[in-house]
Amino acid sequence: MFDSVRDALAADLEEIRAAGLHKPERVIGTPQSATVSVTAGGRPGDVLNFCANNYLGLADHPEVVAAAHEALDRWGYGMASVRFICGTQEVHKELEARLSSFLGQEDTILYSSCFDANGGVFETLLGPDDAVISDALNHASIIDGIRLSKARRFRYANRDMADLEKQLKEATEGGARRKLVVTDGVFSMDGYVAPLAEICDLAERYDAMVMVDDSHAVGFVGPGGRGTPELHGVMDRVDIITGTLGKALGGASGGYVAARAEIVALLRQRSRPYLFSNTLAPVIAAASLKVLDLLESAGDLRERLAENTALFRSRMTEAGFDILPGDHAIAPVMIGDAAVAGRMAELLLERGVYVIGFSYPVVPQGQARIRVQLSAAHSTADVDRAVEAFVAARAELAGA
């Protein structure tokens, strides 16, 4: 059977490569850090890493690593079970309680990833009599989660409050029993922050719940690193927060839903990714607890990240690059053409700066970019070197 499919698949792959949309995987031979060693798929040797979600530099923090070692000895390697059978340990309940307290929510439920968390919410809470109103640039996991639901689907233009109100009116006039507005807290391809205060105002006016995926914010956005609800002063007005342990919170894996108590209780009973996926590894749960300890005194890390972000954005703008406006650590350098973005990423790697070019279908056609992600682990010299590499790579492309 496969022989009849092989040629067609090979043709699809060749078409992807010809369009400049192929996404190579580079192999690194070191822990995740500000500097990594590329061993395959690119220029070999040590390079500056400007494409990880390691916002606070905690992925190889010695205290986090030590907590993981200790957890292996105490809790073992894996649970070999789902939560409701025999897959719940004290460390899982402790992490859920700590996340609830940190995020200002009543309860929290852990998932193997935030993709699974988003995949498990909508189908559980919403049925054919309900409506979900989603930002047009929401993460793929939200889009896929909504597809699993039988709820009516409405979409509003990115951060467009007039359009959101229009969709809420339509859902209300259509007789929706429950309405849920869902948005990314920070949009991962743009670094834009959702206007949560205005979203909450509209949701309350139309009797809708609010859900925020805050994966690119928790740990470093807001005065205490509690994410975009804290930044906008609406921690008590957001009903559901989903997020990941795989970015600023240590960079391993795992996700969560922090929400009203009744919502979490229902997810424990009916959320399919929770009921049918193995428990989060206890070593990750224990290391994440150490991360939350560190966040209590991480003001210096958040300040360093903000300084690095401001320096990179200002220097790149001065050098004439088109960077989407904002002050988030995601700093998209707009290129436009997918092939050019891919080639520039290759030239930057040759100059010792590891970044990735993003193109369709990850971003819209004609809006290819290099998404630079700053970290508290970067030094001022690292940022300067990255900018110099961008300038040199642009000059080589112009002379090609």
CORCOR-V5956 format. One line per field, one symbol per residue. ss: DSSP state (h for helix, s for strand, l for the rest). burial: b if it has 9 or more other ideal C-beta (glycine too) atoms within 8 Angstrom, else e. A space follows every 10 residues. Layout:
ss->???
burial->???
This chain:
ss->llhhhhhhhh hhhhhhhhll llllllssll llllssssss llllsssssl llllllllll lhhhhhhhhh hhhhhlllll llhhhhlllh hhhhhhhhhh hhhlllssss sllhhhhhhh hhhhhlllll sssssllllh hhhhhhhhll lsssssllll hhhhhhhhhh hhhlllllss sssslsllll llsllhhhhh hhhhhlllss ssslllllll lllllllhhh hlllllllls ssssllllll llllsssssl hhhhhhhhhh lhhhhlllll lhhhhhhhhh hhhhhlllhh hhhhhhhhhh hhhhhhhhll llslllllls sssssslhhh hhhhhhhhhh llssllssll lllllllsss sssllllllh hhhhhhhhhh hhhhhhhhhl
burial->eeeeeeeeee eebeebbeeb beeeebebee ebbbbbbbee ebeeeebbbb bbbbbbbbbb beebbbbbeb bbeebeeebe bbbeeebebe bbbbbbbbbb ebbbbebbbb bbbbbbbbbb bbbbbbeeeb bbbbbeebbe bbbbbbeebe bbebebeeee bebbbbbbbb bbeeebebbb bbbbbbbbbb bbbbbbbebb ebbbebebbb bbbbbbbbbb bbeebbbbbb bbebbeebeb bbbbbbbbbb bbbbbbbbbb eebbbbbbee bbbbbebbbb bbbbbbbbbb bbebbeebee bbebbbebbb bbbebbbebe bebbebebbb bbbbbebbeb bbbbbbbbbe bbbbbebbbb eebeeeebbb bbbbbbebee ebbbbbbebb bbbbebbeee
